[in-house]
Amino acid sequence: MLKDIISSTRLDQDVCASILGINPRLFNEWLIGQKPIPTFMLPELSTVFGVSEMALTSRRTTPGDVPAVWYKLRDENLTDSDREYVLLIRKFGFYLTQLSAVTRTENPLWKALFEQIKDKIDKQSSPSHQGKAAARLFASMHHLSHGGRGLGTPFRDNVRLTGLLIIETPVPRSRVEGCSFYVGTSGSEVPCLFANTYSSDWFRRNMVLAHELGHAIFDLDSQTVSLDFRGEEDYRQLQERRAQSFAQELFAPPEMLRHIQNTTGFKWSALTPSDLAVLVSHAEVSASVILSSALDAELISEEEFAKYKEYSISEELRQLTPHALTTREFLQQLGNEKSVWPASHRTTNLSPRRLRLPVSYVKKVISAAKDEEISLGKAAEMLMMDRQTVIERFSADLGSIA
């Protein structure tokens, strides 16, 4: 079965072995059936390739049974680099679930949440109405009151509190802007939301993550993986319209836009770049999303929408919110840049494709190693770095075990 997956996609066999940290010769022996796949490797391979552990050990050659995730990844929009990065991100997701188990922070609340939302949605209504209704239910269940402020920070916190995983990391030279997929072993899968931070900003990523959450609620059980590409704003497909409506209603509902208007006193018919920057800083989502919501609510006309979309607000926005700053600028403003590991320390080095790991994840792995919840070797594996590199980069944090 593993051979079928590799041969039916455009994945390079040796690159797969490198990303998985497996000797290419040994990996080939697994593929051609000369050696059985070790039992301890089955959970990771199952997660990364999206196939059951039982299927991985089957000798049956059935190309038609290749998992749906890899049919999706044969999309013509994807490059070889994209596919390899998706493989690496899924591996990272597997380690996230392992870390949750080790630190006893697993949380299955998302299952009940998803079911409650889907049970209350009118399945006969349009995709846009389904998405908006789901967003209102999600906000209500999490006591996310908009008022005149956005949900950027509380959104992430609340998503994590339900047990879902979030990965935000730069993936250069990739058109994949976001995706959602299940990770974990059979029977204990967890949805994982990914947003590509490369050439992106906080406001755009909020929408990407909310869009992927919409897919996770409605589509993952049938599609296995959802992929969204940079530069594509075509929401004609049912699933895409629903996910986009979910995200837009969550971050820029008309009532919040009216609240900001009443608070600041601007006029929709005479919106200035400064007014739009204020809207973005309050809503914590991109200007295009705010304008789309305003257009849907008939707060602006088609002509005004086209005019306001051309506004440049970057300089005004930088004066209003630190989220418009680069990471380095933000840390310098706080005066504690040295308190966070540099990006080079958080970059994996065991495969040709590299990921920059989130600070919070690295801290948890290092802490688990220091507290002897995991071995130093396991910590290196979870960080996707060789053992010596981990010691060199984090010796001060590891203490006596380094």
Residue, then its C-alpha position, 0 to 999 in steps of 0.5 A: m500500500l505504501k508503494d501505491i501511495i508513493s507511485s500514484t503521487r508525484l512525491d519523490q521516494d528519496v525525498c519522502a525518506s529524507i523528510l521522514g528521517i528514514n534511510p533511503r535504502l531501508f525505505n525502499e525495502w519497505l516499499i518493495g516488501q523486502k522488509p516489514i515496516p516496524t510496528f513503532m513506525l506505523p502510527e507516524l506513517s499512518t498520520v503522514f500518509g493519511v492511511s490506516e495502519m492496517a492498510l500500510t501492512s497490506r500487500r494488496t496492490t490497489p492503486g484505486d484505494v490510494p487515500a483521498v488526501w493524496y488524490k487532493l495533493r495531485d492538484e495541478n496547482l501544487t508543485d513538488s515543493d508544495r507536496e513535500y512541505v505538506l508531508l513535512i507539515r503533517k509530520f509536524g502535526f503528528y509530533l504535536t499530538q504526541l506532545s499533547a499526550v506526553t504533557r497530558t493536554e489532550n482535549p476532545l472537546w472539539k468533537a462535541l463542538f463540531e457535532q453541536i454546530k452541524d446538528k443545528i445547521d439547516k442543511q437545506s439552506s445555502p452554503s453561505h447561510q450555513g457558514k454564517a450560522a455556524a460562525r454565530l454558533f461557534a462565537s456563542m458557544h465560546h462566549l466570543s463577544h465582538g463589541g468593537r474589537g476583533l477576535g484575533t488573539p481570543f480566536r486562537d486561544n479558544v480554538r486551542l482550548t477545544g483541543l484543535l491544533i494550530i500550525e503557523t510557520p513560513v513555507p517559502r516558494s509555496r502556493v499553499e496558503g492554508c490547509s486543514f487535516y486530521v493527525g494522530t493515530s486511528g480513533s484519536e485523530v485531531p483536526c490541525l489547522f495550518a496557515n503559511t506565514y511566509s509573505s503574509d500578515w496577522f490580519r490575513r492569517n486570521m482569515v486563513l485559520a478561520h477559513e480552515l476551521g470552517h473546512a474542519i467543521f464541515d468537510l474533513d470527515s469526507q475530504t480528509v484534507s482541505l487545501d487553499f492556495r494564494g491568489e485564489e479568491d474563487y469561492r464558487q464551490l460549495q465547500e469554499r463558499r461555506a468556509q469563506s462565509f464562516a470566516q467572514e461572519l466570525f471576524a467581520p459580522p455587519e453588527m461589529l462594523r456598525h458598532i465601529q462606525n458608531t464609535t468612530g463616526f466615519k461615513w461608509s459613503a465617504l470612507t477614507p484610507s484612515d477610516l479603513a485602517v481603523l476598521v482593520s485595526h479593530a476587526e483584526v482582519s484584512a481590508s478586503v474581508i471587511l469591505s466584502s462584509a460591508l458590501d454583503a450587508e449593503l453598507i457600501s455599493e459595488e462602486e464604493f467597494a471597487k474604489y475602497k479596495e484600491y486604498s493603501i493603508s499600510e502606513e496608517l495601520r502601522q501607527l494603529t496596531p503592533h500587529a501591522l509590524t514585522t516580528r522583529e519590529f514588534l519585538q524591538q518595540l517591546g524591548n525583549e527581542k533577546s528573550v525569544w529564540p532566533a528563527s535560526h534556532r527554531t528551524t528544523n535541519l533533518s530534511p531538505r525542506r525546513l520548517r520554522l517551529p513556533v516558540s511555544y512548541v519548542k518551549k514545551v518540547i524542551s521543558a518536557a525533556k528537562d522534566e524527563e517526560i521525554s528523552l533528549g533523543k525524543a526531543a530532538e526527533m520532535l524538533m526534527m533536528d539532530r541531537q547535537t544541534v539540539i544540545e548546541r542550540f538549547s543547552a542553557d535551557l536543558g540544564s544538566i541533561a544537555 
